Amino acid sequence: MENISQKAISIRRNTVANYVGTFCQAILGFLFVPLYIKYLGIENYGLIGFSVSLSALFRLADLGLSSTLSREFARYSIMPESAQQMRGLLKTLQAVYWAISLLFGLIIVACAPLIAGYWINSGSLDVSLVQKAVMLMGLTIALQGPMSLYIGGVFGLQRHVLGNVINIVFAALRYGGVVLALALFSPTITMFFTFQLGVAFIGALCTGIILWGVLPRTGIPSRFEMFQLKSIWRFAAGMSISSALWLILSQLDKIILIRILPLKMFGYYALASTAAVAVTYLGGPLFTTFLPRYTQLYAAGDNELLRTTYRRTCRLNAIITVPTVVLLAFFSKEALLIWTGNPDIAEHAYILLSLLVIGYGLNQLALLSFALQVAAGWVKLSVYTNAAAVIIIVPALLIATRFYDALGAAVVWIALGCLFVFIYINVLHNRILKGEARYWYAGTLLPLALAVGIGLAGRRFMPAVSTACLVTSVGFMWIIIVVTAVLTTADLREKIIALI
């Protein structure tokens, strides 16, 4: 009983740490975006949005190694006398990852003239300035890669508090520090990316030192071990292919739009996408917390506890995600006006935000199901699902963007989310935790349906208010939607009644 109690306390601590860490990073990110636009303008912000997509391209070169390290550390953590295996695995993956990262960065630097001159629609910006920005992006991404590997290792060891402290510190440097640099030295896009490069270098160095420091010591020097790669290559290859296909699905809209839209118009889309990503901050900490836990339970063969844990966490994910998705979908213009204080931006981006947040929200609802799949090592499902989605979605995206530009791309995101919610979930639970799909839908779609009803009513009857009252009105609507979602969930409803 003591051991079970300690595990429960550890899971609660990790969950709280992950939410605190994620919310701090989200607040820092959203807080400073209006200042980026103030100092750089919406056109330059389009370049920042492109850098996010370019960073996502690195997942193609990642080869699934960061996910593999986190998963293997979680497995090793329940095995006695596994310290040497962990240190050997880190030494091996570290060498491979640094080589891949530096090669990727050099390729981006070499291709910068082509990207700036022939792909990015630079509008009024000088092409040489855009080229320099792309070169700095490439070098920054090359250093951010190893940092993500080390952070994945920290979380795999279940050191969630430490991992979140690291993330918060470097988020403060990336988001807040660069604003100081823009304000005090030079409000240019070159200064922005130069500062990010410096933070990435310090981050890679410090996180590497920290991870090696928290690993169990053995007294035996670690070395590159080829057999470590042979033992994980199947899982890593599957994750790599799945990530590559997901990259196509998640970033192709931006890669196409930056080619066909002026940077200013792309900036509106990038801003709406940044706001829509807020929903991923809500469920992301649950993924980080429970992926190692799912892995441990699956490895131990404890299917009953795995089923119970999975069901409760999926319901919690729905309660956390649905209210914010509904709020941003129905009150997108108000949310953008509160966030940016710029009526022009709110007018140009609010419809995009409404559509994108629905797509992101549907994907977020299936996030813990993906965690279960990774924990079970069934990577083929992601490969097949993403491959099927690419075959369907990519042509749809090409057609939609040709005729409807950014609006078409946003609608395709909703179609992608429906694919995961209505097909992927059923396929997963035909093999893992059989019969669980109906409980998943009951725990997810009921809160969603009722929250949508509340959102529609609020949109219909909430009167027009001044800017000063927007925060209060929108905040009140969010509280109503949250309460509705909570009361539809039996576990939480019973706990609330017991407290009353």
C-alpha positions as CSV (number, residue, x, y, z in Angstrom):
1,M,0.0,0.0,0.0
2,E,2.9,2.4,0.8
3,N,4.4,1.8,-2.6
4,I,1.1,2.5,-4.3
5,S,0.6,5.6,-2.3
6,Q,4.1,6.8,-3.1
7,K,3.4,6.3,-6.9
8,A,0.1,8.2,-6.6
9,I,1.9,11.1,-4.9
10,S,4.7,11.0,-7.5
11,I,2.1,11.1,-10.4
12,R,0.2,14.0,-8.8
13,R,3.5,15.8,-8.2
14,N,4.6,15.2,-11.8
15,T,1.2,16.3,-13.2
16,V,1.2,19.6,-11.2
17,A,4.8,20.2,-12.2
18,N,4.0,19.7,-15.9
19,Y,1.0,22.0,-15.8
20,V,2.9,24.7,-13.9
21,G,5.8,24.4,-16.4
22,T,3.6,24.3,-19.4
23,F,1.4,27.2,-18.3
24,C,4.4,29.3,-17.4
25,Q,5.9,28.7,-20.9
26,A,2.5,29.4,-22.5
27,I,2.0,32.6,-20.6
28,L,5.5,33.8,-21.5
29,G,5.0,32.9,-25.1
30,F,1.6,34.6,-25.4
31,L,2.6,37.6,-23.3
32,F,5.4,38.7,-25.5
33,V,3.9,38.1,-29.0
34,P,2.2,41.5,-29.0
35,L,5.6,43.0,-28.2
36,Y,7.2,41.1,-31.1
37,I,4.6,42.7,-33.4
38,K,5.1,46.1,-31.8
39,Y,8.9,46.1,-32.4
40,L,9.1,44.1,-35.6
41,G,5.7,44.4,-37.3
42,I,3.3,41.7,-38.5
43,E,5.4,41.1,-41.7
44,N,8.5,40.2,-39.7
45,Y,6.3,38.1,-37.4
46,G,5.6,36.1,-40.5
47,L,9.3,35.1,-40.5
48,I,9.0,34.1,-36.9
49,G,6.0,31.9,-37.8
50,F,8.1,30.4,-40.6
51,S,10.9,29.6,-38.2
52,V,8.4,27.5,-36.2
53,S,7.6,25.4,-39.3
54,L,11.3,25.1,-40.1
55,S,12.0,23.9,-36.6
56,A,9.3,21.3,-37.1
57,L,11.2,20.1,-40.2
58,F,13.9,19.0,-37.9
59,R,11.7,16.1,-36.8
60,L,12.5,14.6,-40.2
61,A,16.1,14.4,-39.2
62,D,15.3,13.4,-35.6
63,L,14.8,9.8,-36.6
64,G,12.6,9.3,-33.6
65,L,15.6,9.4,-31.2
66,S,14.3,11.8,-28.6
67,S,11.1,9.9,-28.2
68,T,13.1,6.7,-28.1
69,L,15.4,8.0,-25.4
70,S,12.5,9.1,-23.2
71,R,10.7,5.7,-23.6
72,E,13.8,3.6,-23.0
73,F,14.7,5.6,-19.8
74,A,11.1,5.1,-18.6
75,R,11.5,1.3,-19.1
76,Y,15.0,1.1,-17.6
77,S,13.8,3.1,-14.5
78,I,11.8,0.0,-13.3
79,M,14.6,-2.4,-13.9
80,P,17.3,-3.1,-11.3
81,E,21.0,-2.4,-12.1
82,S,20.2,-0.6,-15.4
83,A,22.5,2.4,-14.8
84,Q,25.2,1.4,-17.3
85,Q,22.6,0.6,-20.0
86,M,21.1,4.1,-19.6
87,R,24.5,5.9,-19.7
88,G,25.6,3.8,-22.7
89,L,22.3,4.6,-24.5
90,L,22.6,8.3,-23.8
91,K,26.3,8.4,-25.0
92,T,25.3,6.6,-28.2
93,L,22.2,8.7,-29.0
94,Q,24.0,11.9,-28.1
95,A,26.7,11.3,-30.6
96,V,24.2,10.5,-33.4
97,Y,21.9,13.4,-32.5
98,W,24.6,16.0,-32.5
99,A,25.9,14.9,-35.9
100,I,22.3,15.0,-37.3
101,S,21.6,18.4,-35.8
102,L,24.7,20.0,-37.1
103,L,24.2,18.5,-40.6
104,F,20.6,19.8,-40.6
105,G,21.7,23.3,-39.6
106,L,24.4,23.4,-42.3
107,I,21.9,22.3,-44.9
108,I,19.5,25.1,-44.0
109,V,22.4,27.7,-44.1
110,A,23.5,26.4,-47.5
111,C,19.9,26.6,-48.8
112,A,19.1,30.0,-47.3
113,P,19.6,31.9,-50.6
114,L,17.1,29.6,-52.4
115,I,14.6,29.7,-49.5
116,A,14.7,33.5,-49.3
117,G,14.8,34.2,-53.0
118,Y,12.5,31.6,-54.5
119,W,10.1,30.3,-51.8
120,I,9.3,33.0,-49.2
121,N,7.1,35.8,-50.6
122,S,9.1,38.5,-48.8
123,G,6.8,41.4,-49.8
124,S,8.4,44.7,-48.8
125,L,11.3,43.1,-46.9
126,D,14.8,43.0,-48.4
127,V,15.7,39.5,-49.7
128,S,19.2,39.7,-48.2
129,L,17.6,40.4,-44.8
130,V,15.3,37.4,-45.1
131,Q,18.3,35.2,-46.2
132,K,20.3,36.2,-43.1
133,A,17.3,35.4,-40.9
134,V,16.9,32.0,-42.5
135,M,20.6,31.2,-41.9
136,L,20.2,32.2,-38.2
137,M,17.1,30.0,-38.0
138,G,19.1,27.0,-39.3
139,L,21.9,27.4,-36.8
140,T,19.4,27.9,-33.9
141,I,17.5,24.8,-34.8
142,A,20.7,22.8,-34.9
143,L,21.3,23.6,-31.3
144,Q,17.7,23.3,-30.1
145,G,17.7,19.7,-31.3
146,P,20.2,18.3,-28.7
147,M,18.4,20.2,-26.0
148,S,15.2,18.5,-26.8
149,L,17.0,15.1,-26.6
150,Y,18.4,15.9,-23.1
151,I,15.0,17.2,-21.9
152,G,13.3,14.1,-23.1
153,G,15.8,12.0,-21.1
154,V,15.1,14.1,-18.0
155,F,11.4,13.4,-18.3
156,G,12.0,9.7,-19.1
157,L,13.7,9.5,-15.7
158,Q,10.5,10.9,-14.2
159,R,12.4,14.0,-13.1
160,H,9.4,16.2,-14.1
161,V,10.0,19.0,-11.6
162,L,13.6,19.4,-12.8
163,G,12.6,19.2,-16.5
164,N,10.0,21.9,-16.0
165,V,12.3,24.2,-14.1
166,I,14.8,24.0,-17.1
167,N,12.0,24.6,-19.6
168,I,10.7,27.7,-17.7
169,V,14.2,29.2,-17.3
170,F,15.0,28.9,-21.0
171,A,11.5,30.0,-22.1
172,A,12.0,33.2,-20.1
173,L,15.3,33.8,-21.9
174,R,13.8,33.0,-25.3
175,Y,10.6,35.0,-25.0
176,G,11.4,37.7,-22.4
177,G,15.1,38.1,-23.0
178,V,14.7,38.8,-26.7
179,V,12.2,41.6,-26.0
180,L,14.8,43.3,-23.9
181,A,17.4,42.9,-26.7
182,L,14.9,44.4,-29.2
183,A,14.1,47.3,-26.9
184,L,17.6,48.1,-25.7
185,F,19.8,47.3,-28.7
186,S,18.2,46.9,-32.1
187,P,14.5,46.2,-33.0
188,T,15.3,44.1,-36.0
189,I,14.6,40.5,-37.1
190,T,18.4,39.9,-37.2
191,M,18.7,40.8,-33.5
192,F,15.7,38.5,-32.8
193,F,17.3,35.4,-34.3
194,T,20.8,36.2,-33.2
195,F,19.6,36.3,-29.6
196,Q,17.7,33.0,-30.1
197,L,20.9,31.4,-31.4
198,G,22.7,32.4,-28.2
199,V,20.0,31.0,-25.9
200,A,20.0,27.7,-27.9
201,F,23.7,27.3,-27.5
202,I,23.5,27.9,-23.7
203,G,20.5,25.6,-23.5
204,A,22.1,22.7,-25.2
205,L,25.2,22.9,-23.1
206,C,23.4,23.2,-19.7
207,T,20.8,20.6,-20.3
208,G,23.4,18.1,-21.4
209,I,25.4,18.7,-18.2
210,I,22.3,18.4,-16.1
211,L,21.1,15.1,-17.6
212,W,24.5,13.4,-17.3
213,G,24.6,14.7,-13.7
214,V,21.2,13.1,-12.7
215,L,21.9,9.7,-14.3
216,P,22.9,7.0,-11.8
217,R,26.7,6.7,-11.6
218,T,28.5,3.4,-12.3
219,G,32.2,4.1,-12.1
220,I,32.6,2.7,-15.6
221,P,33.2,5.1,-18.5
222,S,30.4,5.3,-20.9
223,R,31.1,4.8,-24.6
224,F,29.4,4.6,-28.0
225,E,27.7,1.2,-28.3
226,M,26.5,0.1,-31.7
227,F,24.3,-2.6,-30.1
228,Q,22.3,0.1,-28.4
229,L,21.2,1.4,-31.8
230,K,20.5,-2.2,-33.0
231,S,18.2,-2.8,-30.0
232,I,16.1,0.3,-30.6
233,W,16.2,0.8,-34.3
234,R,12.8,-0.7,-35.1
235,F,11.0,1.6,-32.6
236,A,13.1,4.6,-33.6
237,A,12.5,4.0,-37.3
238,G,8.8,3.7,-36.8
239,M,8.6,6.9,-34.8
240,S,10.8,8.6,-37.4
241,I,8.5,7.6,-40.3
242,S,5.4,8.5,-38.2
243,S,6.9,11.9,-37.3
244,A,7.9,12.6,-40.9
245,L,4.3,11.9,-42.1
246,W,2.9,14.0,-39.2
247,L,5.2,16.8,-40.2
248,I,3.8,16.8,-43.7
249,L,0.3,17.0,-42.3
250,S,1.0,19.6,-39.7
251,Q,3.3,22.0,-41.5
252,L,2.4,21.7,-45.2
253,D,-0.2,24.4,-44.8
254,K,2.4,27.0,-43.6
255,I,5.0,25.9,-46.2
256,I,2.4,26.4,-49.0
257,L,0.9,29.6,-47.6
258,I,4.3,31.4,-47.2
259,R,4.9,30.7,-50.9
260,I,1.5,32.1,-52.1
261,L,0.7,34.8,-49.5
262,P,2.6,38.1,-48.8
263,L,4.5,37.9,-45.5
264,K,2.0,40.3,-44.0
265,M,-1.0,38.0,-44.7
266,F,1.0,35.0,-43.7
267,G,1.7,36.8,-40.5
268,Y,-2.0,36.8,-39.7
269,Y,-2.2,33.1,-40.3
270,A,0.8,32.5,-38.2
271,L,-0.6,34.5,-35.4
272,A,-3.9,32.7,-35.5
273,S,-2.0,29.4,-35.5
274,T,0.0,30.5,-32.5
275,A,-3.2,31.3,-30.6
276,A,-4.8,28.0,-31.6
277,V,-1.8,26.0,-30.4
278,A,-2.9,27.2,-26.9
279,V,-5.1,24.1,-26.6
280,T,-2.0,21.8,-26.9
281,Y,-0.6,23.4,-23.8
282,L,-3.6,22.1,-21.9
283,G,-3.3,18.4,-22.6
284,G,0.4,18.3,-23.2
285,P,1.4,18.0,-19.6
286,L,-0.9,15.0,-19.3
287,F,1.0,13.3,-22.1
288,T,4.3,14.1,-20.5
289,T,3.2,12.8,-17.2
290,F,1.4,9.6,-18.2
291,L,3.4,8.4,-21.2
292,P,6.1,7.0,-18.8
293,R,3.3,5.7,-16.5
294,Y,1.5,3.9,-19.4
295,T,4.9,2.5,-20.4
296,Q,5.6,1.1,-17.0
297,L,2.1,-0.4,-16.6
298,Y,2.1,-2.0,-20.1
299,A,5.6,-3.4,-19.5
300,A,4.4,-4.9,-16.2
301,G,1.4,-6.4,-17.8
302,D,-1.0,-4.7,-15.4
303,N,-3.9,-4.2,-17.9
304,E,-6.6,-3.4,-15.3
305,L,-4.7,-0.6,-13.7
306,L,-3.6,0.6,-17.2
307,R,-7.3,0.6,-18.3
308,T,-8.4,2.6,-15.3
309,T,-5.6,5.1,-15.5
310,Y,-6.1,5.6,-19.2
311,R,-9.9,6.1,-18.9
312,R,-9.6,8.6,-16.1
313,T,-6.8,10.6,-17.8
314,C,-8.7,10.7,-21.1
315,R,-11.7,12.1,-19.4
316,L,-9.6,14.7,-17.6
317,N,-8.0,15.6,-21.0
318,A,-11.5,16.2,-22.4
319,I,-12.5,18.4,-19.5
320,I,-9.3,20.4,-19.7
321,T,-9.3,20.8,-23.5
322,V,-13.0,21.2,-24.6
323,P,-13.8,24.5,-22.7
324,T,-10.9,26.4,-24.2
325,V,-11.5,25.1,-27.7
326,V,-15.2,26.1,-27.5
327,L,-14.4,29.5,-26.1
328,L,-11.8,30.3,-28.8
329,A,-14.0,29.0,-31.5
330,F,-17.0,31.1,-30.6
331,F,-15.2,34.2,-29.2
332,S,-12.1,34.3,-31.4
333,K,-12.4,38.0,-32.3
334,E,-12.8,39.0,-28.7
335,A,-9.8,36.7,-27.6
336,L,-7.5,38.2,-30.3
337,L,-8.5,41.8,-29.3
338,I,-7.8,41.0,-25.6
339,W,-4.5,39.4,-26.5
340,T,-3.0,41.8,-29.1
341,G,-5.0,45.0,-28.4
342,N,-5.0,45.5,-32.2
343,P,-8.5,45.7,-33.9
344,D,-6.9,45.2,-37.4
345,I,-5.2,42.0,-36.4
346,A,-8.4,40.7,-34.7
347,E,-10.4,41.5,-37.8
348,H,-8.1,39.7,-40.2
349,A,-7.3,36.6,-38.0
350,Y,-10.4,35.8,-36.0
351,I,-12.1,33.4,-38.6
352,L,-8.8,31.6,-39.1
353,L,-8.5,31.2,-35.3
354,S,-12.0,29.8,-35.0
355,L,-11.3,27.1,-37.6
356,L,-7.8,26.3,-36.6
357,V,-8.6,25.8,-32.9
358,I,-11.3,23.3,-33.8
359,G,-8.7,21.3,-35.8
360,Y,-6.1,21.5,-33.1
361,G,-8.7,20.6,-30.4
362,L,-9.8,17.4,-32.1
363,N,-6.2,16.3,-32.5
364,Q,-5.6,17.2,-28.8
365,L,-8.5,14.9,-27.7
366,A,-6.7,11.9,-29.3
367,L,-3.3,12.8,-27.7
368,L,-3.4,10.3,-24.7
369,S,-4.5,7.6,-27.1
370,F,-1.3,8.2,-29.0
371,A,0.6,8.0,-25.7
372,L,-1.0,4.6,-25.1
373,Q,0.1,3.5,-28.5
374,V,3.7,4.6,-28.0
375,A,3.8,3.0,-24.6
376,A,2.7,-0.3,-26.2
377,G,5.4,0.1,-28.9
378,W,2.8,-0.2,-31.7
379,V,4.3,2.5,-34.0
380,K,3.0,0.9,-37.2
381,L,-0.5,2.3,-36.4
382,S,0.8,5.9,-36.5
383,V,2.7,5.1,-39.7
384,Y,-0.4,3.7,-41.4
385,T,-2.8,6.3,-40.0
386,N,-0.5,9.2,-41.0
387,A,0.2,7.7,-44.4
388,A,-3.6,7.4,-45.1
389,A,-4.1,11.0,-43.9
390,V,-1.3,12.2,-46.2
391,I,-3.0,10.5,-49.2
392,I,-6.3,12.2,-48.3
393,I,-5.3,15.5,-46.8
394,V,-2.4,16.7,-48.9
395,P,-4.4,16.8,-52.2
396,A,-7.3,18.5,-50.3
397,L,-4.8,21.0,-48.9
398,L,-3.3,21.8,-52.3
399,I,-6.8,22.4,-53.8
400,A,-8.2,24.3,-50.8
401,T,-5.2,26.7,-50.6
402,R,-5.3,27.3,-54.3
403,F,-9.0,28.5,-54.3
404,Y,-9.4,29.7,-50.7
405,D,-5.9,30.6,-49.5
406,A,-5.6,30.6,-45.7
407,L,-9.3,29.8,-45.0
408,G,-9.0,26.6,-47.1
409,A,-6.0,25.4,-45.1
410,A,-7.8,26.0,-41.8
411,V,-10.8,23.9,-42.9
412,V,-8.5,21.0,-43.9
413,W,-7.2,21.0,-40.3
414,I,-10.7,20.2,-39.1
415,A,-10.9,17.3,-41.5
416,L,-7.6,16.0,-40.2
417,G,-8.9,16.2,-36.6
418,C,-12.0,14.2,-37.5
419,L,-9.9,11.5,-39.1
420,F,-8.0,11.0,-35.8
421,V,-11.1,11.2,-33.5
422,F,-13.4,8.9,-35.5
423,I,-11.1,6.4,-37.2
424,Y,-7.8,6.3,-35.3
425,I,-9.4,5.8,-31.9
426,N,-11.5,2.8,-33.1
427,V,-8.5,1.1,-34.8
428,L,-6.3,1.6,-31.7
429,H,-8.9,0.0,-29.3
430,N,-9.5,-2.9,-31.5
431,R,-6.0,-4.1,-30.4
432,I,-5.0,-2.3,-27.2
433,L,-7.5,-2.2,-24.3
434,K,-10.2,-3.8,-26.5
435,G,-13.6,-2.3,-26.0
436,E,-12.4,0.9,-24.6
437,A,-13.4,3.0,-27.6
438,R,-17.1,3.4,-26.4
439,Y,-15.9,4.6,-23.0
440,W,-13.6,7.1,-24.7
441,Y,-16.4,8.5,-26.8
442,A,-18.8,8.7,-23.8
443,G,-16.2,10.5,-21.7
444,T,-15.2,12.9,-24.5
445,L,-18.2,13.7,-26.8
446,L,-20.7,14.3,-24.1
447,P,-18.8,17.2,-22.5
448,L,-18.0,18.5,-26.0
449,A,-21.7,18.5,-27.1
450,L,-22.9,20.3,-24.0
451,A,-20.0,22.8,-24.1
452,V,-20.8,23.6,-27.8
453,G,-24.4,24.2,-26.7
454,I,-23.3,26.7,-24.0
455,G,-21.0,28.4,-26.5
456,L,-23.7,28.8,-29.1
457,A,-26.0,30.3,-26.4
458,G,-23.3,32.6,-25.2
459,R,-22.5,33.8,-28.7
460,R,-26.2,34.4,-29.4
461,F,-27.1,36.3,-26.2
462,M,-23.9,37.9,-25.0
463,P,-24.4,41.6,-25.7
464,A,-21.7,43.7,-27.4
465,V,-19.5,45.2,-24.7
466,S,-16.7,47.7,-24.5
467,T,-13.1,46.6,-24.6
468,A,-12.8,47.1,-20.9
469,C,-15.5,44.5,-20.2
470,L,-14.3,42.0,-22.7
471,V,-12.0,40.1,-20.3
472,T,-14.8,39.8,-17.7
473,S,-17.4,38.7,-20.2
474,V,-15.2,36.1,-22.0
475,G,-13.8,34.9,-18.7
476,F,-17.3,34.4,-17.3
477,M,-18.3,32.4,-20.4
478,W,-15.2,30.2,-20.0
479,I,-16.1,29.4,-16.4
480,I,-19.7,28.4,-17.4
481,I,-18.3,26.1,-20.1
482,V,-15.8,24.5,-17.6
483,V,-18.5,23.9,-15.0
484,T,-20.7,22.3,-17.7
485,A,-17.9,20.0,-18.8
486,V,-17.0,19.0,-15.2
487,L,-20.6,18.1,-14.3
488,T,-20.9,15.7,-17.3
489,T,-18.0,13.6,-15.9
490,A,-19.2,11.1,-13.3
491,D,-15.9,10.8,-11.4
492,L,-15.5,14.6,-10.8
493,R,-19.2,15.1,-10.3
494,E,-19.3,12.5,-7.5
495,K,-16.2,14.1,-5.8
496,I,-17.8,17.6,-6.0
497,I,-21.1,16.2,-4.5
498,A,-19.1,14.5,-1.7
499,L,-17.4,17.8,-0.9
500,I,-20.6,19.7,-0.8
